[in-house]
Amino acid sequence: SRLSPQGEALVRALVAEGILVDVAHLPDAAFPQVLALVPQGTPIISSHGGARALCPNGRNLSDDHMRAVADTGGFVAVTFHGPLLRCGGGPASLDDVVAHVQHMLEVVGPDHVAVGTDLEGRIEPVPDLARLWDVHALGTALLAAGVDSETVQAVMSGNVARVLAPR
C-alpha cells in the first residue's frame, strides 16, 4: 500500500525535525514515495531486516531498495529474527546472518551495512545471537568468513555512528 496523506505529512515532519526515516516496515509501494519526500543528502535507514534475494519475505529488502537506501548515505541493518533470515524450513543460524551481511556488502558496499538486531521486539532470535551480549559472535563469524577487520568494524558500529553523528 502507498503512504496516506497523513503518512506523507509524517515523513515531511520527521525530516524537518532532523529525525531519520526508517524504511524497515515500509511496504514496497510506499518506497518511492519516501524517496521522493526525503531531500537529497538526507540519509534513510533500514534499521532491521534481511536480504530478499536470500529469503523472499516481503519484510526483507530487495537489492534495488538496499541500493536506494545506500544512495542516500544511509545504511541497511541485518536483523537477528530467524524467519526473515531463513525461509522454507529449519531454524536460522549464525551462518544465515553472515550470509545476509555478505549479500548486503556485495550489493551496497561496506559503508552501508550495519547490525540492527531487533532484539527488543517479539522475535525468534538466532540461537547464537539471542542476547545483546552475544552480538560479538557476529563480528567473529564475519572475520572467520573472510570479511576484513575494517569492514567488520564498520558493520558492527562504524556505519551507525557515522549516520547518527550530529550534522
C-alpha positions, 0 to 999 in steps of 0.5 A: 500500500502507498503512504496516506496523506497523513503518512506523507505529512509524517515523513515531511515532519520527521525530516524537518525535525532532523529525525531519520526515516526508517524504511524497515516496515515500509511496504514496497509501494510506499518506497518511492514515495519516501524517496521522493519526500526525503531531500537529497543528502538526507540519509534513510535507514533500514534499521532491521531486516534481511536480504530478499534475494536470500529469503523472499519475505516481503519484510526483507529488502530487495537489492534495488531498495538496499541500493536506494537506501545506500544512495542516500548515505544511509545504511541497511541493518541485518536483523537477528529474527530467524524467519526473515533470515531463513525461509522454507524450513529449519531454524536460522543460524549464525551462518544465515546472518553472515550470509545476509551481511555478505549479500548486503556488502556485495550489493551496497558496499561496506559503508552501508551495512550495519547490525540492527538486531531487533532484539527488543521486539517479539522475535525468534532470535538466532540461537547464537545471537539471542542476547545483546551480549552475544552480538560479538559472535557476529563480528567473529563469524564475519572475520572467520568468513573472510570479511576484513577487520575494517569492514567488520568494524564498520558493520558492527558500529562504524556505519551507525555512528557515522549516520547518527553523528550530529550534522 
